Amino acid sequence: MAEPKQKLTRILSIDGGGIRGIIPGQILVILEEKLKAKTGNPDARIADYFDLIAGTSTGGVLTCAYLMPAKNDSGQELRPKFSASEVVDLYLKRGGDIFSVSLAHKLKTMGGVIDEMYSATELEKALDDYFGETRLSELLKPCLITSYDIKRRMGHFFTQHDALKRKGWDYLIKDVARATSAAPTYFECSDIKSVSEVSYPLIDGGVFVNNPTLCAFAEVYNEYKTAPDKMVILSLGTGYSKKEYDYDKAKDWGMIQWVKPLIDIMMSGVSEVVDYQLRQIFEAIGAHGQYVRINTELPIDVSTEMDDASPKNLMALKELGTYTAQNFDTQLDAIVDMLV
């Protein structure tokens, strides 16, 4: 008799990256189609096949969307409200409004130099439309969503499984999504309250953990006492560009010139270190196939900017997500076999 298939704890992690969240979003559209084909279930959803989803910034918004429950008054088991394709539509349909700026605002802020680059009005409107009054504790599965508390000077992690235990750890989902995506210089800092009415001034989790995969690994290891060889992890990036910095120019840079390069180097460097650490862990236990990292270099016709929501770039990002999924087809098939 064949051995029963070993049950693995299934983890999905999604990086930050603004509008470039379309790339992992589209990869997950392809993955969801593969899950439907594998199971023969036309209603299969991403949330059905992962035990914990983690996300930073745009990845945090995606996490909320995949785990968002549909309204149900019949007492039946709750199902995910959105398909993977409908989640990508959040970016395609609302991205242009979220990252739009009036001439008056541009002049007032000197192009984002003395104030945030974008008003948060359209972002908050989109989050309210998608998430309404749903709470963190009502999400369908455990999750880990990152942000940073500028008052208490510490990382702030939103976790559905903890929100179920204590009222003070519960929040409106639209506030969670607003906090994790409050990217400095792009949007003003969020000031949200927990269900217990405690205030938290929070900014984008990407400032300290743009790739939350290791945080998700640690959460599962600690919360569920799951050994690494009993985990399967799919980690998705939002694309990268290895921009070179010329030594002869950089050696004379001051504070102003170093700002953008430092942000770029820190965000990409942190993500790469997390990938390196997890590869080492899974290779050491002989389970390297149970950790899959999918990321892609941004071609010249795709903007590296996190806020380029022009129609041309939106379509280019979607196409790149599909192309990337096709390039990692073998790895995605292997993941599907472990998820089902």
ZIFENMO-V507668 format. One record per residue. PHI is phi in whole degrees, -180 to 180 (none if undefined). PSI is psi in whole degrees, 0 to 359 (* if undefined). Layout:
phi:PHI psi:PSI
phi:PHI psi:PSI
//
This chain:
phi:none psi:137
phi:-69 psi:146
phi:-66 psi:140
phi:-64 psi:147
phi:-65 psi:131
phi:-68 psi:132
phi:-79 psi:123
phi:-111 psi:146
phi:-81 psi:122
phi:-102 psi:123
phi:-122 psi:133
phi:-117 psi:132
phi:-130 psi:137
phi:-131 psi:126
phi:-69 psi:170
phi:-85 psi:167
phi:160 psi:18
phi:61 psi:225
phi:-63 psi:342
phi:-70 psi:359
phi:-61 psi:344
phi:-59 psi:327
phi:-63 psi:301
phi:-63 psi:328
phi:-59 psi:317
phi:-73 psi:326
phi:-60 psi:321
phi:-74 psi:336
phi:-62 psi:315
phi:-65 psi:317
phi:-63 psi:318
phi:-63 psi:322
phi:-64 psi:321
phi:-65 psi:322
phi:-67 psi:321
phi:-62 psi:316
phi:-68 psi:320
phi:-67 psi:319
phi:-93 psi:343
phi:73 psi:16
phi:-108 psi:108
phi:-68 psi:347
phi:-100 psi:11
phi:-60 psi:139
phi:-131 psi:158
phi:-54 psi:317
phi:-62 psi:336
phi:-69 psi:336
phi:-118 psi:14
phi:-129 psi:143
phi:-91 psi:337
phi:-152 psi:136
phi:-120 psi:133
phi:-119 psi:147
phi:-157 psi:148
phi:-118 psi:135
phi:55 psi:241
phi:-59 psi:328
phi:-67 psi:329
phi:-70 psi:321
phi:-64 psi:316
phi:-60 psi:317
phi:-58 psi:313
phi:-59 psi:318
phi:-68 psi:318
phi:-66 psi:329
phi:-98 psi:2
phi:-68 psi:125
phi:-82 psi:148
phi:-79 psi:149
phi:-64 psi:139
phi:-149 psi:117
phi:-107 psi:3
phi:-94 psi:355
phi:84 psi:1
phi:-77 psi:166
phi:-59 psi:134
phi:-70 psi:143
phi:-119 psi:158
phi:-60 psi:139
phi:-75 psi:324
phi:-116 psi:141
phi:-78 psi:166
phi:-60 psi:324
phi:-66 psi:321
phi:-69 psi:331
phi:-68 psi:316
phi:-61 psi:327
phi:-61 psi:333
phi:-55 psi:319
phi:-78 psi:317
phi:-68 psi:323
phi:-89 psi:330
phi:-112 psi:348
phi:-58 psi:318
phi:-62 psi:323
phi:-73 psi:319
phi:-63 psi:318
phi:-104 psi:42
phi:-106 psi:149
phi:-141 psi:133
phi:-77 psi:158
phi:-61 psi:321
phi:-62 psi:317
phi:-68 psi:322
phi:-63 psi:318
phi:-70 psi:318
phi:-61 psi:322
phi:-98 psi:1
phi:55 psi:46
phi:69 psi:27
phi:93 psi:6
phi:-77 psi:320
phi:-110 psi:1
phi:-160 psi:173
phi:-61 psi:149
phi:-70 psi:327
phi:-128 psi:146
phi:-70 psi:144
phi:-86 psi:2
phi:-58 psi:310
phi:-69 psi:324
phi:-62 psi:311
phi:-66 psi:326
phi:-65 psi:316
phi:-64 psi:317
phi:-65 psi:323
phi:-67 psi:320
phi:-64 psi:321
phi:-83 psi:325
phi:-115 psi:342
phi:53 psi:228
phi:-103 psi:16
phi:-65 psi:141
phi:-101 psi:159
phi:-54 psi:318
phi:-65 psi:344
phi:-92 psi:355
phi:-61 psi:155
phi:-74 psi:335
phi:-142 psi:164
phi:-58 psi:148
phi:-149 psi:167
phi:-140 psi:116
phi:-125 psi:132
phi:-99 psi:150
phi:-157 psi:178
phi:-131 psi:129
phi:-88 psi:111
phi:-80 psi:344
phi:-83 psi:312
phi:-89 psi:354
phi:52 psi:59
phi:-158 psi:157
phi:-65 psi:144
phi:-123 psi:122
phi:-114 psi:124
phi:-91 psi:122
phi:-131 psi:124
phi:-61 psi:319
phi:-67 psi:331
phi:-80 psi:326
phi:-63 psi:332
phi:-69 psi:335
phi:-90 psi:324
phi:-137 psi:135
phi:-60 psi:324
phi:-67 psi:347
phi:-106 psi:13
phi:-107 psi:145
phi:-146 psi:162
phi:-70 psi:139
phi:-60 psi:321
phi:-63 psi:330
phi:-75 psi:323
phi:-61 psi:312
phi:-65 psi:322
phi:-66 psi:320
phi:-69 psi:314
phi:-69 psi:339
phi:-105 psi:12
phi:-80 psi:70
phi:-71 psi:123
phi:-54 psi:139
phi:80 psi:334
phi:-88 psi:308
phi:-130 psi:152
phi:-67 psi:154
phi:-54 psi:141
phi:-85 psi:148
phi:-129 psi:95
phi:-113 psi:164
phi:-123 psi:143
phi:-74 psi:172
phi:-60 psi:333
phi:-87 psi:11
phi:72 psi:27
phi:-94 psi:132
phi:-88 psi:145
phi:-137 psi:117
phi:-86 psi:109
phi:-124 psi:149
phi:-126 psi:171
phi:-46 psi:129
phi:-65 psi:345
phi:-64 psi:345
phi:-69 psi:343
phi:-137 psi:344
phi:-151 psi:75
phi:-70 psi:332
phi:-109 psi:105
phi:-88 psi:14
phi:-62 psi:317
phi:-68 psi:326
phi:-63 psi:317
phi:-64 psi:317
phi:-57 psi:311
phi:-65 psi:322
phi:-63 psi:314
phi:-68 psi:319
phi:-61 psi:318
phi:-82 psi:314
phi:-72 psi:320
phi:-114 psi:4
phi:54 psi:40
phi:-92 psi:124
phi:-72 psi:152
phi:-55 psi:325
phi:-73 psi:354
phi:-105 psi:11
phi:-111 psi:151
phi:-130 psi:129
phi:-124 psi:128
phi:-112 psi:116
phi:-113 psi:125
phi:-117 psi:128
phi:-93 psi:174
phi:-113 psi:23
phi:91 psi:154
phi:-145 psi:158
phi:-137 psi:118
phi:-85 psi:76
phi:-72 psi:130
phi:-87 psi:145
phi:-116 psi:125
phi:-75 psi:128
phi:-59 psi:315
phi:-61 psi:331
phi:-86 psi:314
phi:-66 psi:331
phi:-66 psi:341
phi:-110 psi:9
phi:-70 psi:147
phi:-108 psi:197
phi:-59 psi:314
phi:-65 psi:315
phi:-68 psi:333
phi:-84 psi:346
phi:-57 psi:301
phi:-65 psi:314
phi:-60 psi:322
phi:-65 psi:317
phi:-61 psi:314
phi:-60 psi:312
phi:-65 psi:317
phi:-66 psi:316
phi:-66 psi:314
phi:-72 psi:323
phi:-65 psi:316
phi:-62 psi:317
phi:-62 psi:319
phi:-67 psi:322
phi:-65 psi:318
phi:-60 psi:316
phi:-61 psi:315
phi:-60 psi:314
phi:-63 psi:316
phi:-71 psi:323
phi:-60 psi:318
phi:-63 psi:317
phi:-62 psi:310
phi:-74 psi:330
phi:-71 psi:325
phi:-64 psi:331
phi:-101 psi:8
phi:71 psi:30
phi:-129 psi:38
phi:-62 psi:334
phi:-71 psi:348
phi:-89 psi:359
phi:-123 psi:118
phi:-125 psi:124
phi:-111 psi:125
phi:-120 psi:117
phi:-146 psi:165
phi:-144 psi:147
phi:-74 psi:140
phi:-81 psi:120
phi:-70 psi:170
phi:-64 psi:335
phi:-90 psi:5
phi:-116 psi:128
phi:-67 psi:140
phi:-83 psi:347
phi:-70 psi:143
phi:-79 psi:351
phi:-121 psi:14
phi:-83 psi:93
phi:-106 psi:31
phi:-66 psi:149
phi:-53 psi:319
phi:-62 psi:315
phi:-72 psi:325
phi:-58 psi:315
phi:-69 psi:324
phi:-65 psi:321
phi:-67 psi:318
phi:-62 psi:315
phi:-63 psi:321
phi:-65 psi:322
phi:-62 psi:317
phi:-64 psi:315
phi:-60 psi:317
phi:-64 psi:317
phi:-60 psi:320
phi:-66 psi:323
phi:-68 psi:333
phi:-107 psi:28
phi:-58 psi:316
phi:-63 psi:316
phi:-66 psi:321
phi:-67 psi:321
phi:-62 psi:320
phi:-66 psi:321
phi:-63 psi:316
phi:-57 psi:317
phi:-60 psi:325
phi:-82 psi:334
phi:-78 psi:323
phi:-81 psi:*
//
